C-alpha cells in the first residue's frame, strides 16, 4: 500500500497549483502530481501574461467569482511580496450591438462595476495607435490588467511546499479509482491513497475522466509577439490591454512590455486536437495571417514582423462555461475542467473552491451554473 494523504491533486497548472496551496493552508495533508515540471509550456498555463477583468461579457454570474479572485490574488501578493497582477486597464472594442460591448455593460450594471464608455474617436485621442470602425463603441475598465502566468503558478507551488504539501513532478497518472470513502491514484512510479481527489488536468481532462465522456474538446491556439514602430503601445506610457470584437473574430493583446514586445492572439478559431495531447504546435500560417491582418487594421503602428510565437490549448465545453463540480457517482472527486480559453484569471478562486468541495465544505461562491447537470447523461 502506497503513501496516504487527505487529498490528492492531479495537475499542477493554474487551478491545481492554487488548489494545492489552498488545501495546504488549511493543514490538509496534500499530494500534488504533474506529468511535467510546472510551470511548463505543454498545457494552458504559460505564455507570460493573461488578462484579468471583472465586467464579464461572457456571463454576469462569473462576476462574484472574479471579485473573490481579485481578493485572493491580492492576498498572494501581500504574502509573498511579489507583483503578480499589473493593473493596466482594459479596452474592449466592438459594435454596440455585438456580443462584447452589451455583455460588459450588462455585467457592469448588474454588479455595480465601473466601466467608462467612449466613442472610437474619443478612444483614439486618449490611446493613439488604435483604430476601428467609427461606429464602434469602446469601453475602458480601469480595474483590469494582466497576471504574470508562470509566476502565479510557481508562487502557488512554492507556498504549497512551504506549508507541507508534497509535490510529485514528472510523474504520470496511469489510473485513479474511487473506492468507498477513499480514492487510489496509480502513477508510473507509485500508488497513493487519500480521502478525496481533485482533478485539474487541463487539456488532459478528457483522458483523466474518459469513463464519464465529458463533452470536452481541445483546441490548439497560438500567441504572437510584435514590436511597435513608435512608443505608443508601451506599458510604461500607459497603453492598456485590449479585446476586440471584429467581423474577422475576437482578438486580444497586451501593452508592449520591455524586452518581450507586444503579445497578441486570436481568441476565435483554432484547430481541434485529438488525444493524446502531445504539446506540439506546428506553425499555423492561416492563424498568423489573421493576426497580422488584425494588427494592420486596428493597431497600425505595430511592426508586422513577428518576433516569436508560442502555442497553448483551450479545453472547450459546448457552452464555453467551466465545469466545477463533484462527480455524480464519486462525490469525493472534484473536477475543474473545460475553462474554454478564459479561465486563468479565475484560478485563485477555482483552487479555493476545489479545496472546499474536496474537504466537505460549501463553495464560497455560487457555482450552480458550472455544474455537470447541464450536460445530458452526466448525472
Buried (B, 14 or more C-beta within 10 A) or exposed (E): EBBBBBBBBBBBBBBBBBBBBBBBBBEBBBBBBBBBEBBBBBBBBBBBBBBBBBBBBBBBBBBBBBBBBBEBBEEBBEEBEBEBBBEBBBBBBBBEEBEBBBBBBBBBEEBEBEBBBBEBEEBBEBBBBBBBBEEBBBBBBEBBBBBBBBBBBBBBBBBBBEBEBBBBBEBBBEEBEBEEEBBBBBBEEEEBBBBBBBBBBBBBBBBBBEEBEBBBBBBBBBBBBBBBEEEBBBBEEEBBBBBBBBEBEBBBBBBBBEEBBBBBBBBBBBEEBEEEBEBEBEEBEEBBEBBBBBBEBBBEBBBEEBEEBBBBBBBBBEBBBBBBBBBEEBBBBBBBBBBBBBBBBBBBBBBBBBBBBBBEEEBBBEBEBBBBEBBEEBE
